[in-house]
């Protein structure tokens, strides 16, 4: 999706550092791949980060991803201010898996992970990754959309994959860069977006903030 300004549009100043408000090591690795220096801006023990990812009744996947990324940025900017950190843009992202209108977030436990994989097995689903970069006065946001086809998985294959521990903490209960690759028959879209941070679109956002990508 195109870059969408969500607050006014005055000129950008040059930046060399971005705060990454994400606990995902994959997103940090992907930023490193772009040559972007980042510092983690993670929630403190007094913050309920998981609450931001709650799905609203009858919420559609695209709207969900857009809303959650903005909420994450709101929380991160407040965190930045409370900690007295130097001014620099903040990057937030959220990835969700959708089969039709059904949202597959992070599994609660192994049983939930197995349920998700049973539903996704033999089907083609959508992976939506929302990215937003912003400051107190301006922000830009986008959503990357990809399609992933999973080959049929037997009950034993699902059980073995869940037992590996890889599905926990992953949207849709799988990691495209991990063991699940053995069951992915087709991908259409952004591989890095499926991992959690679409590099092409993220580079566009960062250039808009004056980063030399």
ZIGIGI-V548794 format. One record per pair of residues at least 12 apart in sequence whose C-alpha atoms are under 6 Angstrom apart, sorted by sequence separation. I is the first residue (numbers start at 1). GAP is how many residues later the second one is. D is the distance in Angstrom with one decimal. If there is no record, write none. Layout:
{{I GAP D} {I GAP D}}
//
This chain:
{{130 12 5.8} {130 13 4.2} {129 14 5.5} {129 15 5.2} {128 16 5.7} {128 17 4.8} {127 18 5.8} {19 19 5.4} {20 19 5.9} {21 19 5.9} {73 19 5.9} {127 19 5.1} {17 20 5.3} {18 20 4.8} {19 20 4.9} {20 20 4.9} {21 20 4.7} {126 20 5.7} {17 21 5.5} {19 21 5.7} {20 21 5.7} {21 21 5.4} {126 21 4.6} {19 22 5.9} {125 22 5.7} {125 23 5.5} {69 24 5.6} {124 24 5.5} {69 25 5.8} {124 25 4.1} {99 26 4.9} {123 26 5.8} {98 27 5.9} {123 27 5.8} {98 28 5.1} {122 28 5.3} {97 29 5.8} {121 29 5.5} {122 29 4.7} {97 30 4.6} {121 30 6.0} {122 30 4.0} {96 31 5.9} {121 31 4.8} {96 32 5.4} {121 32 5.6} {151 32 5.4} {95 33 5.6} {150 33 5.7} {95 34 4.2} {150 34 4.7} {151 34 5.9} {94 35 5.5} {149 35 5.9} {150 35 5.8} {94 36 5.2} {149 36 5.6} {93 37 5.4} {149 37 5.1} {93 38 4.4} {148 38 5.9} {92 39 5.8} {148 39 4.7} {92 40 5.4} {147 40 5.8} {60 41 6.0} {91 41 5.8} {147 41 5.0} {61 42 6.0} {91 42 4.4} {146 42 5.6} {90 43 5.5} {146 43 4.3} {90 44 5.4} {146 44 5.9} {89 45 5.3} {89 46 5.1} {113 60 5.2} {106 63 5.3} {106 64 5.2} {65 65 5.7} {106 65 4.4} {105 66 4.5} {105 67 5.7} {104 68 5.0} {18 70 5.9} {18 71 5.3} {19 71 4.6} {20 71 5.1} {21 71 5.4} {18 72 5.6} {96 75 5.4} {97 75 5.3} {95 101 5.8} {7 131 5.0} {7 132 5.9} {6 133 5.8} {6 134 6.0} {5 135 4.6} {4 136 5.5} {4 137 5.3} {3 138 5.8} {3 139 5.2} {1 141 5.9} {1 142 5.5} {27 170 5.8} {15 195 5.7} {14 196 4.3} {15 196 5.5} {12 197 5.5} {13 197 6.0}}
//
